[in-house]
Amino acid sequence: MNLPEFSLKRPVTIIVIIIIFLILGIISSLKLPLQLFPDISFPSLYVFAPYPSSSPEEINQKITKPLEEALSTINGVKKIRSTSSSSASSIRIEFESSKDMDIASLEIRDKIDSIRNELPSDLKKIYIRRWETSNIPTMRFSLSGEVNREDLIELAEKVIKPRLERIEGVANLDIAGVTDKKIYLYVSQATLDELNIRIFTLLQTILSSNLSTSEGYIEEDGKKWVIRIPAEIKNIEQLKSLPVAGGKLKLKDVATIVYDYPPKEDYYILDGREAISFRVYKSDLANVVEISRKVKKELKKILSLPQYKKLNLLIYRDQSKDILASLKELVKAGIIGSILAIIILFLFLQRFRVTLIIALSIPLSVIFTFAFMFLLNTLFHTNLSINIISLSGLMMAVGMLVDNGVVVLENIFRYRQDFNYPPHEAAKIGSSEVATAVFGSTMTTVIVFASLTFVGGSSFGRWLKDFGLAITLALFASLFVSLSFNPLAASRLMKGKERERRKFIVILENYYKKFISFALSKKYYVAISAVLLFIISVQLFKQIPRGYMPRSREREIGYTVMMPEKMSLIEMKDLFTKIENTIESNKNKLDIAHYVFSYGISRLRRGRYYGSINLYLKDESESKLSTSEIEKRFTKLLPKIPGVDFLKGRRHFRGGFGGGITINLTGPDYSTLVELADKVKAVLKKIPNVSDVTSNVEGGEKEVKVSVLKDRSFSVSSQRVSQTISSALSERPVTRFRWGNKEVDVIFQIKKDKNFTLSKLKNITVESPSGSLPVYAVAKFKVGKGALAIVKENKRAIFTVEANTSVQGMYRVRELVKKAMAKIKFPPGYTWNMGEDWKRFREAQQSTNMSLYLGIFLIYVVMASLFESFSQPFIILITVPLALFGVAITFHFTGVSFDNASSLGLLILMGIVVNNGIILIDHINILRRKGKELREAVIQAGRDRLRPILMTALTTIFGLLPMSLPLIFPGVFGPPEGRASMWAGISLVVLGGLTTSTFLTLTFLPSFYYIFEIWKEKLFPKKD
């Protein structure tokens, strides 16, 4: 007994099962976590060691090199990439995909501990970080207002942070733009010289007075007593009273001691007000929408207090909005799909009750899908959630949800209409007859997702688990509904006398019957036409630009503002005020939602100050302008000021993937790489449609190199000179002491003013065996320009040249770059490559190609089992290459590049296009088993299956239109950005391929089946 027969025989049981799954599905939709992205981690870890007031060379030598040597010995390391800047060492360790990241993290910690004594003693912390999608802030908001900055900081740290972190599901709250108070010890070189106190000696006195040491133990009366000498500074008064100069003076007599925030050197401005920014992070599998709601509610309570009413709250990033917008799109796509299905079914069948059954099957399938997701989480701990990826899968499946139901109901309707069977009998025979074909067609679509396991190790492949599972579960839900609910509903609702077929359907079927008869008489010409069409399709397909990820730009625009080194903080403020006025007067015209400035005199690059402008644009659903168009218009409005340059940041797209050119240069000699980088920049600037060419070798900060003169007889070590200068100038804390429940940094510096020049630095005194000497007497000073950063890959220096490009297609960009790079002669030992994006693209291409071949094989296996034949699946697989024609034409027409998401669409298309062939061939086989002659069976099956094939194709095509229209008609449906175009390439592939393959299947498949069967009978004649 099959499922349709069971549902008709046990209607109460089926109704109870449907009710159970409906209740479970509704509950599951509320219980499943709502997230922006699925929880995904990548096989890489980051080691970050902050070391301010240094230089790239020093950090590379003292920190990065020892860490690289230790970390490279860990098993499973694939690549180590390090960056040594003037303030930190950052190392990215990429592992093999099979490596357990929890174990890797422990191994990294062990390796760091083993070399800790080789690292600088004042390197306080080394962080190990692991990037996961759960690390993306759930919400970002800012507070500003007409209040004292200190009061604002106190509110952030003592009120907002503890209250929000108490909310269930909130893991952490980070505050940006807030610095802790520090103790500053400012000393005057003239005062120290007058009192005959050396900087180094004074510093050692402070350090030795802030210790807590254990000095062993004694035993008495069988008991062990630990001897501890606590000499910690407990408060600022003790620090001021610290005896120096042999006890003759106190520290406050020789130094100015201040407990305050660091001097104001930077500004963070949001929408015209100085602000403090907050980032809310969620705990694992917490509901983002629920957390956002609770955080907003708590913030409203806090800001409703009288003392905080003058504060302005601005929430400028909220994941819950993206999630709810995606849910809205899903509902919208479902409604549009349902309406279109109703129109199409009613057009073909002219029966409202039949249409109603299909209309009900869509929400039933979606609700059942949520139930299946919840059961998978409960039984197999899959951690499925409702997120943009899984919702996109459901949106893709909306058009396919009705396919099974259409085939089943159309066949039931045919038995009622053509043969006048009673409703119950028509439901039983009609649904049972196509049950195998429906099951097979569902399995061919589902089975392609098994091949996606082969792209699971790539960056893109890791996003596909939820996408594939969502479609798979939706199709299984649709299969269950179509074989249980639909026959049961049809047996009850298809009452009364059926109308005759609509005239246009009869005409269409008669013309198609004549066409098949003609095609069978010219079968070899038809076959040759199909081969020629396939060759044309392949040639067209090769010309489509290839990309890595969908070129869906974030709704953000970023600029780096380069300013002269002589510009003061006040002049910077005036410059950014002009830019602010420009934004405010054009805010609505350019669809700018919010803007953020950051600038200051602590930021120096390439011998110039730099700041940044970030524009956050309105959502793509609220804007008629694309991000690129807004960027062009805003660039023209920026002020033209001598010495000030506005550099557009390298374009990044959804998922963080770059949208430009990256060239990595490697080789043994630093200066040679600098020369090569300049040559590469020069040739890239000559490539059409390439802009914003920059590199990481364009000079760092100005620096003074101090080299101790070894030929002098003063016996002053390099270490003593280094410690003396560092003690006087460094911003690194020299010590910390506990104050209440927190640690306070102590900064020791010479009091500098605008007149603190290089000559004054040279006159700092250093102790030697022959007395105190100025530094210039024992060291040489050389003024120059240091590196911006030292970047290495697997311990080899690597320089990067980057540029933006409007050229589409990674292969096309690669060819342009290869042609340009051929003009540069590289010395032996120096090489170049296209960077991480190209490497990821090539890996993804290889993986997806493997998946395509495997997908075809798996589809063949399913169909061979279905038909119990090795030859008939080959006939149906002919429809797969024919679908390429529609894909190629569609992509050429829209000008969209073919990326990894499109490759996923090609996989889905393979599973869908064979469905029409399965339905057609299965019916031919049924007619032949009933005694029909081959030619007559082919013609009759074509006529009988024309209507369901057209109906299923049209419902799928129209179901995909909401996702595809922004790419096909951007001027009408808004810019193809954000969520709309992230997965629109998939729908475009399926839309184009299915449109042509449906027509070509109906045209070529009967002839190919006829040819195969004739030759099979000739080669393998049946014995009587």
Buried (B, 14 or more C-beta within 10 A) or exposed (E): EEBBBBBBEBBEEBBEBBEEBBEBBEEBBEBBBBBBBBBBBBBBBBBBBBBEBBBBBBBBEBBBBBBBEBBBEBEBBEBBBBBBBBBBBBBBBBBEBEBEBEEBBEBBEEBBEEEEEEBBEEBEEBEBBBBBBBEBBBBBBBBBBEBEEEEBBEBBBEBBBEBBEEBEBBBEBEBBBBEEBBBBBBBEBEBBBEBEBBBBBBBEBBBEBBEEEEEEEEEEEEEEEEEEEEEEBEEBEBBBEBEBBEEEBBBBEBBEBEEEEBEEEBBBBBBBBBBBBBBBBBEEBBBBBBBBEBBBEBBEEBBEEEEBEEBBBBBBBBBBBBBBBBBEBBEEBBBBBBEBBBBBBBBBBBBEBBBBBBBBBBBBBBBBBBBBBBBBBEEEEBBBBBBBBBBBBBBBBBBBBBBBBBBBBBBBBBBBBEEEBEBBBBBBBBBBBBBBBBBBBBBBBBBBBBBBBBBBBBBBBBBBBBBBBBBBBBBBBBBBBBBBBBBBBBBBBBEEEBEEBEEEBEEBBEEBBEBBBEBBEEBEEBBEBBEEBBEBBEEBBEEBBBBBBBBBBBBBBBBBBBBEEEBEBEEBEEBBEEBBEBBEEBBEEBBBBBBBBBBBBEBBBBBBBBBBBBBBBBBBBEBEBBBBBBBEEBEEEBEEEEEBEBBBBBBBBBBEBBBBBBBBBBBEEEEBBBEBBEBBBEBBEEBEEBEBBBBBBBBBBEBEEBEBEEEEEBEBEEEBBBBBBBBBBBBBBBBBBBBEEEEBBBBBBBBEEEEEEEEBBBBBBBBBEEEEBBBBBBBEBEEEEBBBBBBBBBEEBBBBBBBBBEBBBBBBBBEBBEEBBEEBEBEEEBEBBBBBBBBBBBBBBEBBEEBBEBBBEBBBBBBBEBBEBEBBBBBBBBBBBBBBBBBBBBBBEBEBBBBBBBBBBBBBBBBBBBBBBBBBBBBBBBBBEEEBEBBEBBBBBBBBBBBBBBBBBBBBBBBBBBBBBBBBEBEEBBBBBBBBBBBBBBBBBBBBBBBBBBBBBBBBBBBBBBBBBBEBEEEEEEEE
